[in-house]
């Protein structure tokens, strides 16, 4: 048995590999990636998200339902309005890492120089 549980979860034999594949499958949709990116800094209503991702509110609601079932987003009710936000930083980080990987794949760099230290971050 592993003493460090975090390291144990990150082996090819991990019980979480299949669940990780489900997460990637869920995020293998442009609308859901756009929703995650839209929610990275603030909570938004369905209508606002629909405007941002250029989809109907009905379509966005269906995508949000899947993201909610996977516990990537959560809701807050204010009167009759429902606001969505990311449950935690994991989905945000996954999507940002994927976009940055895509930038590398086409030869663009997302790295910037830290002015104080003169280092790339």
N, CA, C and O atoms as a GROMACS GRO file, in nm:
protein
  484
    1UNK      N    1   0.084  -0.119   0.000
    1UNK     CA    2   0.000   0.000   0.000
    1UNK      C    3   0.088   0.125   0.000
    1UNK      O    4   0.189   0.129   0.070
    2UNK      N    5   0.051   0.223  -0.075
    2UNK     CA    6   0.126   0.349  -0.083
    2UNK      C    7   0.105   0.430   0.044
    2UNK      O    8  -0.005   0.437   0.098
    3UNK      N    9   0.213   0.491   0.090
    3UNK     CA   10   0.202   0.579   0.205
    3UNK      C   11   0.151   0.716   0.164
    3UNK      O   12   0.078   0.781   0.239
    4UNK      N   13   0.190   0.760   0.044
    4UNK     CA   14   0.146   0.890  -0.007
    4UNK      C   15   0.031   0.867  -0.105
    4UNK      O   16   0.053   0.829  -0.220
    5UNK      N   17  -0.091   0.891  -0.058
    5UNK     CA   18  -0.211   0.864  -0.136
    5UNK      C   19  -0.213   0.938  -0.269
    5UNK      O   20  -0.260   0.883  -0.369
    6UNK      N   21  -0.163   1.062  -0.272
    6UNK     CA   22  -0.164   1.141  -0.395
    6UNK      C   23  -0.080   1.074  -0.503
    6UNK      O   24  -0.122   1.069  -0.619
    7UNK      N   25   0.037   1.022  -0.466
    7UNK     CA   26   0.122   0.954  -0.564
    7UNK      C   27   0.056   0.826  -0.611
    7UNK      O   28   0.065   0.792  -0.729
    8UNK      N   29  -0.009   0.754  -0.523
    8UNK     CA   30  -0.077   0.630  -0.560
    8UNK      C   31  -0.185   0.653  -0.665
    8UNK      O   32  -0.205   0.570  -0.755
    9UNK      N   33  -0.255   0.765  -0.654
    9UNK     CA   34  -0.361   0.795  -0.750
    9UNK      C   35  -0.307   0.826  -0.888
    9UNK      O   36  -0.380   0.818  -0.986
   10UNK      N   37  -0.179   0.861  -0.898
   10UNK     CA   38  -0.122   0.905  -1.024
   10UNK      C   39  -0.042   0.798  -1.095
   10UNK      O   40   0.048   0.829  -1.172
   11UNK      N   41  -0.075   0.673  -1.070
   11UNK     CA   42  -0.008   0.563  -1.138
   11UNK      C   43  -0.099   0.511  -1.249
   11UNK      O   44  -0.220   0.532  -1.244
   12UNK      N   45  -0.042   0.443  -1.348
   12UNK     CA   46  -0.127   0.385  -1.455
   12UNK      C   47  -0.229   0.285  -1.402
   12UNK      O   48  -0.330   0.259  -1.468
   13UNK      N   49  -0.204   0.228  -1.286
   13UNK     CA   50  -0.296   0.130  -1.228
   13UNK      C   51  -0.408   0.195  -1.146
   13UNK      O   52  -0.493   0.124  -1.092
   14UNK      N   53  -0.408   0.326  -1.136
   14UNK     CA   54  -0.504   0.396  -1.052
   14UNK      C   55  -0.649   0.365  -1.090
   14UNK      O   56  -0.682   0.349  -1.207
   15UNK      N   57  -0.730   0.358  -0.988
   15UNK     CA   58  -0.874   0.341  -1.010
   15UNK      C   59  -0.936   0.464  -1.074
   15UNK      O   60  -1.049   0.457  -1.123
   16UNK      N   61  -0.865   0.576  -1.075
   16UNK     CA   62  -0.919   0.702  -1.125
   16UNK      C   63  -0.893   0.724  -1.274
   16UNK      O   64  -0.940   0.824  -1.329
   17UNK      N   65  -0.820   0.634  -1.339
   17UNK     CA   66  -0.789   0.652  -1.481
   17UNK      C   67  -0.918   0.658  -1.563
   17UNK      O   68  -0.933   0.746  -1.647
   18UNK      N   69  -1.009   0.567  -1.541
   18UNK     CA   70  -1.134   0.566  -1.618
   18UNK      C   71  -1.216   0.692  -1.593
   18UNK      O   72  -1.278   0.745  -1.685
   19UNK      N   73  -1.216   0.739  -1.470
   19UNK     CA   74  -1.288   0.863  -1.440
   19UNK      C   75  -1.221   0.983  -1.507
   19UNK      O   76  -1.290   1.075  -1.553
   20UNK      N   77  -1.090   0.982  -1.514
   20UNK     CA   78  -1.018   1.090  -1.583
   20UNK      C   79  -1.054   1.091  -1.731
   20UNK      O   80  -1.070   1.198  -1.791
   21UNK      N   81  -1.068   0.975  -1.791
   21UNK     CA   82  -1.108   0.965  -1.931
   21UNK      C   83  -1.248   1.023  -1.949
   21UNK      O   84  -1.274   1.089  -2.050
   22UNK      N   85  -1.336   1.000  -1.855
   22UNK     CA   86  -1.470   1.059  -1.862
   22UNK      C   87  -1.464   1.211  -1.855
   22UNK      O   88  -1.540   1.279  -1.924
   23UNK      N   89  -1.375   1.264  -1.773
   23UNK     CA   90  -1.358   1.410  -1.765
   23UNK      C   91  -1.313   1.464  -1.900
   23UNK      O   92  -1.368   1.563  -1.949
   24UNK      N   93  -1.212   1.400  -1.959
   24UNK     CA   94  -1.165   1.445  -2.090
   24UNK      C   95  -1.275   1.435  -2.195
   24UNK      O   96  -1.287   1.522  -2.281
   25UNK      N   97  -1.354   1.330  -2.189
   25UNK     CA   98  -1.465   1.313  -2.282
   25UNK      C   99  -1.567   1.426  -2.266
   25UNK      O  100  -1.617   1.480  -2.365
   26UNK      N  101  -1.597   1.461  -2.143
   26UNK     CA  102  -1.691   1.569  -2.115
   26UNK      C  103  -1.639   1.702  -2.169
   26UNK      O  104  -1.716   1.783  -2.220
   27UNK      N  105  -1.509   1.723  -2.160
   27UNK     CA  106  -1.449   1.849  -2.206
   27UNK      C  107  -1.416   1.847  -2.356
   27UNK      O  108  -1.365   1.946  -2.408
   28UNK      N  109  -1.443   1.737  -2.423
   28UNK     CA  110  -1.416   1.727  -2.566
   28UNK      C  111  -1.531   1.786  -2.646
   28UNK      O  112  -1.580   1.725  -2.741
   29UNK      N  113  -1.574   1.904  -2.607
   29UNK     CA  114  -1.683   1.974  -2.673
   29UNK      C  115  -1.652   2.124  -2.667
   29UNK      O  116  -1.629   2.178  -2.559
   30UNK      N  117  -1.650   2.189  -2.782
   30UNK     CA  118  -1.610   2.330  -2.789
   30UNK      C  119  -1.700   2.420  -2.703
   30UNK      O  120  -1.650   2.512  -2.639
   31UNK      N  121  -1.829   2.394  -2.701
   31UNK     CA  122  -1.919   2.478  -2.622
   31UNK      C  123  -1.888   2.466  -2.474
   31UNK      O  124  -1.886   2.566  -2.402
   32UNK      N  125  -1.863   2.344  -2.426
   32UNK     CA  126  -1.832   2.327  -2.284
   32UNK      C  127  -1.697   2.390  -2.248
   32UNK      O  128  -1.682   2.445  -2.139
   33UNK      N  129  -1.600   2.382  -2.337
   33UNK     CA  130  -1.471   2.448  -2.313
   33UNK      C  131  -1.492   2.599  -2.306
   33UNK      O  132  -1.436   2.665  -2.218
   34UNK      N  133  -1.573   2.654  -2.395
   34UNK     CA  134  -1.602   2.798  -2.393
   34UNK      C  135  -1.674   2.838  -2.265
   34UNK      O  136  -1.649   2.945  -2.210
   35UNK      N  137  -1.764   2.754  -2.218
   35UNK     CA  138  -1.836   2.781  -2.093
   35UNK      C  139  -1.738   2.784  -1.976
   35UNK      O  140  -1.743   2.875  -1.893
   36UNK      N  141  -1.650   2.685  -1.969
   36UNK     CA  142  -1.550   2.681  -1.861
   36UNK      C  143  -1.464   2.807  -1.866
   36UNK      O  144  -1.439   2.869  -1.762
   37UNK      N  145  -1.417   2.845  -1.985
   37UNK     CA  146  -1.335   2.965  -1.998
   37UNK      C  147  -1.413   3.090  -1.956
   37UNK      O  148  -1.357   3.181  -1.895
   38UNK      N  149  -1.540   3.094  -1.989
   38UNK     CA  150  -1.623   3.210  -1.952
   38UNK      C  151  -1.643   3.221  -1.802
   38UNK      O  152  -1.656   3.331  -1.748
   39UNK      N  153  -1.645   3.106  -1.735
   39UNK     CA  154  -1.669   3.104  -1.591
   39UNK      C  155  -1.541   3.109  -1.508
   39UNK      O  156  -1.546   3.101  -1.386
   40UNK      N  157  -1.426   3.121  -1.573
   40UNK     CA  158  -1.301   3.111  -1.499
   40UNK      C  159  -1.281   3.222  -1.397
   40UNK      O  160  -1.209   3.203  -1.299
   41UNK      N  161  -1.343   3.339  -1.418
   41UNK     CA  162  -1.321   3.451  -1.327
   41UNK      C  163  -1.448   3.504  -1.261
   41UNK      O  164  -1.441   3.588  -1.171
   42UNK      N  165  -1.565   3.456  -1.305
   42UNK     CA  166  -1.688   3.510  -1.249
   42UNK      C  167  -1.804   3.413  -1.270
   42UNK      O  168  -1.797   3.322  -1.352
   43UNK      N  169  -1.910   3.434  -1.193
   43UNK     CA  170  -2.030   3.355  -1.212
   43UNK      C  171  -2.119   3.428  -1.312
   43UNK      O  172  -2.121   3.551  -1.319
   44UNK      N  173  -2.193   3.349  -1.390
   44UNK     CA  174  -2.276   3.406  -1.497
   44UNK      C  175  -2.408   3.332  -1.506
   44UNK      O  176  -2.420   3.216  -1.466
   45UNK      N  177  -2.509   3.402  -1.559
   45UNK     CA  178  -2.639   3.340  -1.584
   45UNK      C  179  -2.635   3.264  -1.716
   45UNK      O  180  -2.544   3.282  -1.797
   46UNK      N  181  -2.734   3.180  -1.737
   46UNK     CA  182  -2.745   3.104  -1.862
   46UNK      C  183  -2.752   3.199  -1.981
   46UNK      O  184  -2.683   3.177  -2.081
   47UNK      N  185  -2.833   3.303  -1.972
   47UNK     CA  186  -2.847   3.395  -2.085
   47UNK      C  187  -2.717   3.466  -2.116
   47UNK      O  188  -2.683   3.485  -2.233
   48UNK      N  189  -2.645   3.507  -2.014
   48UNK     CA  190  -2.517   3.573  -2.036
   48UNK      C  191  -2.418   3.476  -2.101
   48UNK      O  192  -2.348   3.512  -2.196
   49UNK      N  193  -2.413   3.352  -2.051
   49UNK     CA  194  -2.327   3.251  -2.111
   49UNK      C  195  -2.366   3.224  -2.256
   49UNK      O  196  -2.280   3.208  -2.342
   50UNK      N  197  -2.496   3.218  -2.282
   50UNK     CA  198  -2.544   3.194  -2.419
   50UNK      C  199  -2.494   3.303  -2.513
   50UNK      O  200  -2.454   3.274  -2.626
   51UNK      N  201  -2.498   3.427  -2.468
   51UNK     CA  202  -2.446   3.537  -2.549
   51UNK      C  203  -2.296   3.522  -2.574
   51UNK      O  204  -2.250   3.542  -2.686
   52UNK      N  205  -2.222   3.486  -2.472
   52UNK     CA  206  -2.077   3.474  -2.483
   52UNK      C  207  -2.038   3.362  -2.580
   52UNK      O  208  -1.952   3.381  -2.666
   53UNK      N  209  -2.102   3.246  -2.566
   53UNK     CA  210  -2.063   3.131  -2.649
   53UNK      C  211  -2.141   3.121  -2.779
   53UNK      O  212  -2.121   3.029  -2.858
   54UNK      N  213  -2.231   3.218  -2.800
   54UNK     CA  214  -2.309   3.226  -2.924
   54UNK      C  215  -2.392   3.101  -2.951
   54UNK      O  216  -2.393   3.046  -3.061
   55UNK      N  217  -2.461   3.057  -2.847
   55UNK     CA  218  -2.553   2.943  -2.854
   55UNK      C  219  -2.684   2.982  -2.789
   55UNK      O  220  -2.690   3.082  -2.718
   56UNK      N  221  -2.787   2.905  -2.813
   56UNK     CA  222  -2.916   2.934  -2.752
   56UNK      C  223  -2.910   2.903  -2.602
   56UNK      O  224  -2.833   2.817  -2.559
   57UNK      N  225  -2.991   2.973  -2.524
   57UNK     CA  226  -2.997   2.942  -2.380
   57UNK      C  227  -3.033   2.795  -2.353
   57UNK      O  228  -2.984   2.736  -2.256
   58UNK      N  229  -3.117   2.738  -2.436
   58UNK     CA  230  -3.156   2.597  -2.419
   58UNK      C  231  -3.034   2.506  -2.436
   58UNK      O  232  -3.012   2.415  -2.356
   59UNK      N  233  -2.956   2.532  -2.539
   59UNK     CA  234  -2.836   2.453  -2.563
   59UNK      C  235  -2.736   2.468  -2.449
   59UNK      O  236  -2.680   2.370  -2.402
   60UNK      N  237  -2.715   2.591  -2.406
   60UNK     CA  238  -2.622   2.617  -2.296
   60UNK      C  239  -2.671   2.549  -2.168
   60UNK      O  240  -2.591   2.494  -2.093
   61UNK      N  241  -2.800   2.553  -2.143
   61UNK     CA  242  -2.856   2.485  -2.025
   61UNK      C  243  -2.826   2.336  -2.027
   61UNK      O  244  -2.794   2.278  -1.924
   62UNK      N  245  -2.836   2.275  -2.144
   62UNK     CA  246  -2.806   2.131  -2.156
   62UNK      C  247  -2.659   2.104  -2.127
   62UNK      O  248  -2.626   2.006  -2.059
   63UNK      N  249  -2.571   2.188  -2.177
   63UNK     CA  250  -2.428   2.171  -2.149
   63UNK      C  251  -2.400   2.193  -2.001
   63UNK      O  252  -2.323   2.118  -1.940
   64UNK      N  253  -2.463   2.294  -1.943
   64UNK     CA  254  -2.444   2.321  -1.800
   64UNK      C  255  -2.495   2.206  -1.714
   64UNK      O  256  -2.437   2.176  -1.609
   65UNK      N  257  -2.602   2.142  -1.757
   65UNK     CA  258  -2.654   2.027  -1.682
   65UNK      C  259  -2.550   1.915  -1.676
   65UNK      O  260  -2.531   1.852  -1.572
   66UNK      N  261  -2.483   1.891  -1.788
   66UNK     CA  262  -2.377   1.788  -1.790
   66UNK      C  263  -2.261   1.829  -1.701
   66UNK      O  264  -2.206   1.746  -1.628
   67UNK      N  265  -2.223   1.956  -1.708
   67UNK     CA  266  -2.113   2.004  -1.624
   67UNK      C  267  -2.150   2.000  -1.476
   67UNK      O  268  -2.066   1.975  -1.390
   68UNK      N  269  -2.277   2.024  -1.447
   68UNK     CA  270  -2.324   2.016  -1.308
   68UNK      C  271  -2.324   1.872  -1.257
   68UNK      O  272  -2.284   1.846  -1.144
   69UNK      N  273  -2.369   1.780  -1.341
   69UNK     CA  274  -2.370   1.638  -1.301
   69UNK      C  275  -2.228   1.589  -1.273
   69UNK      O  276  -2.208   1.502  -1.188
   70UNK      N  277  -2.131   1.644  -1.343
   70UNK     CA  278  -1.992   1.604  -1.321
   70UNK      C  279  -1.928   1.683  -1.208
   70UNK      O  280  -1.811   1.662  -1.175
   71UNK      N  281  -2.004   1.774  -1.149
   71UNK     CA  282  -1.961   1.858  -1.038
   71UNK      C  283  -1.850   1.957  -1.078
   71UNK      O  284  -1.770   1.998  -0.994
   72UNK      N  285  -1.847   1.995  -1.204
   72UNK     CA  286  -1.751   2.097  -1.248
   72UNK      C  287  -1.805   2.237  -1.226
   72UNK      O  288  -1.729   2.331  -1.205
   73UNK      N  289  -1.938   2.250  -1.231
   73UNK     CA  290  -2.000   2.379  -1.203
   73UNK      C  291  -2.104   2.362  -1.094
   73UNK      O  292  -2.156   2.253  -1.071
   74UNK      N  293  -2.132   2.471  -1.028
   74UNK     CA  294  -2.234   2.474  -0.924
   74UNK      C  295  -2.321   2.597  -0.947
   74UNK      O  296  -2.287   2.683  -1.028
   75UNK      N  297  -2.431   2.605  -0.877
   75UNK     CA  298  -2.525   2.714  -0.900
   75UNK      C  299  -2.551   2.795  -0.774
   75UNK      O  300  -2.528   2.751  -0.662
   76UNK      N  301  -2.601   2.916  -0.800
   76UNK     CA  302  -2.651   3.003  -0.694
   76UNK      C  303  -2.779   3.065  -0.748
   76UNK      O  304  -2.782   3.117  -0.859
   77UNK      N  305  -2.883   3.060  -0.668
   77UNK     CA  306  -3.012   3.116  -0.709
   77UNK      C  307  -3.030   3.255  -0.650
   77UNK      O  308  -3.002   3.279  -0.533
   78UNK      N  309  -3.078   3.345  -0.735
   78UNK     CA  310  -3.110   3.481  -0.691
   78UNK      C  311  -3.246   3.514  -0.752
   78UNK      O  312  -3.256   3.550  -0.869
   79UNK      N  313  -3.349   3.501  -0.671
   79UNK     CA  314  -3.484   3.516  -0.723
   79UNK      C  315  -3.512   3.404  -0.823
   79UNK      O  316  -3.498   3.286  -0.791
   80UNK      N  317  -3.550   3.442  -0.944
   80UNK     CA  318  -3.577   3.342  -1.047
   80UNK      C  319  -3.453   3.314  -1.134
   80UNK      O  320  -3.456   3.225  -1.219
   81UNK      N  321  -3.347   3.390  -1.113
   81UNK     CA  322  -3.225   3.371  -1.192
   81UNK      C  323  -3.133   3.268  -1.127
   81UNK      O  324  -3.125   3.257  -1.004
   82UNK      N  325  -3.065   3.194  -1.212
   82UNK     CA  326  -2.966   3.097  -1.166
   82UNK      C  327  -2.830   3.140  -1.220
   82UNK      O  328  -2.816   3.167  -1.340
   83UNK      N  329  -2.732   3.146  -1.132
   83UNK     CA  330  -2.597   3.183  -1.171
   83UNK      C  331  -2.507   3.061  -1.156
   83UNK      O  332  -2.517   2.986  -1.059
   84UNK      N  333  -2.420   3.044  -1.255
   84UNK     CA  334  -2.328   2.930  -1.256
   84UNK      C  335  -2.187   2.978  -1.228
   84UNK      O  336  -2.148   3.088  -1.267
   85UNK      N  337  -2.112   2.892  -1.160
   85UNK     CA  338  -1.971   2.920  -1.135
   85UNK      C  339  -1.898   2.786  -1.132
   85UNK      O  340  -1.959   2.680  -1.114
   86UNK      N  341  -1.766   2.792  -1.149
   86UNK     CA  342  -1.685   2.672  -1.139
   86UNK      C  343  -1.682   2.625  -0.995
   86UNK      O  344  -1.672   2.706  -0.903
   87UNK      N  345  -1.691   2.496  -0.976
   87UNK     CA  346  -1.690   2.440  -0.841
   87UNK      C  347  -1.554   2.459  -0.776
   87UNK      O  348  -1.545   2.488  -0.657
   88UNK      N  349  -1.449   2.441  -0.855
   88UNK     CA  350  -1.312   2.458  -0.804
   88UNK      C  351  -1.221   2.491  -0.920
   88UNK      O  352  -1.268   2.514  -1.032
   89UNK      N  353  -1.094   2.493  -0.897
   89UNK     CA  354  -0.996   2.534  -0.999
   89UNK      C  355  -0.959   2.423  -1.096
   89UNK      O  356  -0.891   2.451  -1.196
   90UNK      N  357  -1.000   2.300  -1.072
   90UNK     CA  358  -0.954   2.189  -1.155
   90UNK      C  359  -0.999   2.197  -1.300
   90UNK      O  360  -0.918   2.182  -1.391
   91UNK      N  361  -1.127   2.222  -1.324
   91UNK     CA  362  -1.176   2.232  -1.462
   91UNK      C  363  -1.112   2.350  -1.532
   91UNK      O  364  -1.073   2.341  -1.649
   92UNK      N  365  -1.100   2.460  -1.461
   92UNK     CA  366  -1.035   2.580  -1.516
   92UNK      C  367  -0.893   2.547  -1.559
   92UNK      O  368  -0.852   2.582  -1.670
   93UNK      N  369  -0.818   2.481  -1.473
   93UNK     CA  370  -0.679   2.448  -1.502
   93UNK      C  371  -0.669   2.349  -1.619
   93UNK      O  372  -0.582   2.365  -1.705
   94UNK      N  373  -0.757   2.249  -1.623
   94UNK     CA  374  -0.756   2.153  -1.734
   94UNK      C  375  -0.777   2.222  -1.868
   94UNK      O  376  -0.705   2.196  -1.964
   95UNK      N  377  -0.874   2.311  -1.873
   95UNK     CA  378  -0.906   2.380  -1.998
   95UNK      C  379  -0.793   2.475  -2.036
   95UNK      O  380  -0.753   2.481  -2.153
   96UNK      N  381  -0.742   2.549  -1.941
   96UNK     CA  382  -0.632   2.641  -1.972
   96UNK      C  383  -0.510   2.562  -2.020
   96UNK      O  384  -0.445   2.601  -2.117
   97UNK      N  385  -0.478   2.450  -1.954
   97UNK     CA  386  -0.365   2.368  -1.998
   97UNK      C  387  -0.387   2.315  -2.139
   97UNK      O  388  -0.294   2.310  -2.219
   98UNK      N  389  -0.510   2.275  -2.171
   98UNK     CA  390  -0.539   2.224  -2.305
   98UNK      C  391  -0.523   2.333  -2.411
   98UNK      O  392  -0.468   2.308  -2.518
   99UNK      N  393  -0.570   2.454  -2.381
   99UNK     CA  394  -0.555   2.565  -2.475
   99UNK      C  395  -0.407   2.598  -2.493
   99UNK      O  396  -0.362   2.622  -2.605
  100UNK      N  397  -0.332   2.599  -2.384
  100UNK     CA  398  -0.189   2.627  -2.394
  100UNK      C  399  -0.117   2.517  -2.471
  100UNK      O  400  -0.024   2.547  -2.546
  101UNK      N  401  -0.157   2.392  -2.454
  101UNK     CA  402  -0.099   2.282  -2.532
  101UNK      C  403  -0.130   2.302  -2.680
  101UNK      O  404  -0.045   2.277  -2.765
  102UNK      N  405  -0.251   2.346  -2.711
  102UNK     CA  406  -0.288   2.374  -2.851
  102UNK      C  407  -0.201   2.485  -2.908
  102UNK      O  408  -0.160   2.479  -3.024
  103UNK      N  409  -0.174   2.587  -2.827
  103UNK     CA  410  -0.085   2.695  -2.872
  103UNK      C  411   0.053   2.641  -2.906
  103UNK      O  412   0.112   2.678  -3.007
  104UNK      N  413   0.105   2.553  -2.822
  104UNK     CA  414   0.236   2.493  -2.848
  104UNK      C  415   0.232   2.410  -2.976
  104UNK      O  416   0.327   2.410  -3.054
  105UNK      N  417   0.122   2.338  -2.998
  105UNK     CA  418   0.111   2.250  -3.114
  105UNK      C  419   0.119   2.328  -3.246
  105UNK      O  420   0.162   2.274  -3.347
  106UNK      N  421   0.076   2.455  -3.244
  106UNK     CA  422   0.083   2.534  -3.367
  106UNK      C  423   0.200   2.631  -3.365
  106UNK      O  424   0.212   2.718  -3.452
  107UNK      N  425   0.286   2.616  -3.265
  107UNK     CA  426   0.407   2.695  -3.262
  107UNK      C  427   0.397   2.830  -3.194
  107UNK      O  428   0.491   2.909  -3.200
  108UNK      N  429   0.285   2.857  -3.130
  108UNK     CA  430   0.272   2.982  -3.054
  108UNK      C  431   0.314   2.957  -2.910
  108UNK      O  432   0.300   2.847  -2.858
  109UNK      N  433   0.365   3.060  -2.849
  109UNK     CA  434   0.404   3.049  -2.710
  109UNK      C  435   0.309   3.130  -2.624
  109UNK      O  436   0.274   3.243  -2.657
  110UNK      N  437   0.267   3.073  -2.513
  110UNK     CA  438   0.182   3.144  -2.419
  110UNK      C  439   0.264   3.196  -2.302
  110UNK      O  440   0.211   3.264  -2.213
  111UNK      N  441   0.392   3.166  -2.301
  111UNK     CA  442   0.478   3.208  -2.191
  111UNK      C  443   0.504   3.358  -2.200
  111UNK      O  444   0.505   3.417  -2.308
  112UNK      N  445   0.524   3.418  -2.084
  112UNK     CA  446   0.557   3.559  -2.079
  112UNK      C  447   0.673   3.579  -1.982
  112UNK      O  448   0.698   3.496  -1.895
  113UNK      N  449   0.741   3.687  -1.999
  113UNK     CA  450   0.855   3.715  -1.914
  113UNK      C  451   0.809   3.792  -1.792
  113UNK      O  452   0.740   3.894  -1.803
  114UNK      N  453   0.849   3.742  -1.675
  114UNK     CA  454   0.818   3.810  -1.550
  114UNK      C  455   0.915   3.926  -1.536
  114UNK      O  456   1.036   3.906  -1.521
  115UNK      N  457   0.862   4.047  -1.540
  115UNK     CA  458   0.944   4.166  -1.540
  115UNK      C  459   1.032   4.182  -1.418
  115UNK      O  460   1.142   4.238  -1.428
  116UNK      N  461   0.988   4.133  -1.303
  116UNK     CA  462   1.067   4.149  -1.182
  116UNK      C  463   1.187   4.056  -1.177
  116UNK      O  464   1.294   4.094  -1.128
  117UNK      N  465   1.169   3.935  -1.228
  117UNK     CA  466   1.274   3.835  -1.214
  117UNK      C  467   1.347   3.808  -1.345
  117UNK      O  468   1.452   3.744  -1.345
  118UNK      N  469   1.291   3.856  -1.456
  118UNK     CA  470   1.352   3.829  -1.585
  118UNK      C  471   1.344   3.684  -1.626
  118UNK      O  472   1.422   3.636  -1.709
  119UNK      N  473   1.248   3.612  -1.566
  119UNK     CA  474   1.233   3.470  -1.595
  119UNK      C  475   1.106   3.447  -1.672
  119UNK      O  476   1.009   3.523  -1.662
  120UNK      N  477   1.107   3.339  -1.749
  120UNK     CA  478   0.987   3.299  -1.821
  120UNK      C  479   0.898   3.223  -1.725
  120UNK      O  480   0.945   3.140  -1.648
  121UNK      N  481   0.768   3.252  -1.731
  121UNK     CA  482   0.675   3.179  -1.644
  121UNK      C  483   0.564   3.118  -1.724
  121UNK      O  484   0.476   3.053  -1.668
   0.00000   0.00000   0.00000
